[in-house]
Amino acid sequence: MRPTPPAAPLLLAAAADLPAGHVLAAADLVRVPVPAAVAPAGALGPADDGAVLGARLTSAVRSGELLTDARLGGPGLLVGAPAGQVALAVPVGGATGALVRAGDAVDVLAPPAAPAWDAGGSVDGIAAAGAAVVVARGAVVLDVPAAAGGTGLLPAGGGTPGVVVLAVARGEAAEVAAVTATGGSLVLALLPPAAPP
């Protein structure tokens, strides 16, 4: 008599197509049996319900797609990132935040200081404030959390500062933080997709 093979472990999968930024609820999940030999690294099972429910997706998932830790905000954001990268939440202008999605590559710029008026207040007296400074190159957008009253990923209103989570080189993180520590808001310059090898 042939022995009965062990039952495949249950893993969590999306019950429907879900957009990036979606906050997971029990109705969004189904449990599917998946043989351990074909389960992806970081696959989430019913034992992970506490960490999954209420978590935000960092990218869209298709109906039936298995969930892994790399799809959720939190420690999984840096899964697969090059060594020396750190995750950093930075404030950006509302219009800037509307341009980016998780996975985009961006340069991070610190805008110049506001122009100074001369004592007479004339337009001709505006002093040049200088050019924007690039404080991080080739950063990757990890997450664009929803703001209160927003539409999912974007801040409410066009000009309200929002927050974007970026993967930046550890050496650049201090420069980015120095700008934000003084109350400055950053600008993200969206880079074109990398050319295929």
RAVENMO-V22878 format. One record per helix or strand of 2 or more residues. SS is the DSSP state (hx for helix, st for strand). FROM is the first residue (numbers start at 1). TO is the last residue. If there is no record, write none. Layout:
# RAVENMO-V22878
ss->SS from->FROM to->TO
ss->SS from->FROM to->TO
This chain:
# RAVENMO-V22878
ss->st from->9 to->14
ss->hx from->26 to->28
ss->st from->29 to->34
ss->hx from->36 to->38
ss->hx from->46 to->52
ss->st from->56 to->57
ss->hx from->69 to->71
ss->hx from->75 to->78
ss->st from->85 to->92
ss->hx from->94 to->97
ss->st from->105 to->110
ss->hx from->123 to->125
ss->st from->133 to->143
ss->st from->162 to->169
ss->hx from->170 to->181
ss->st from->186 to->190
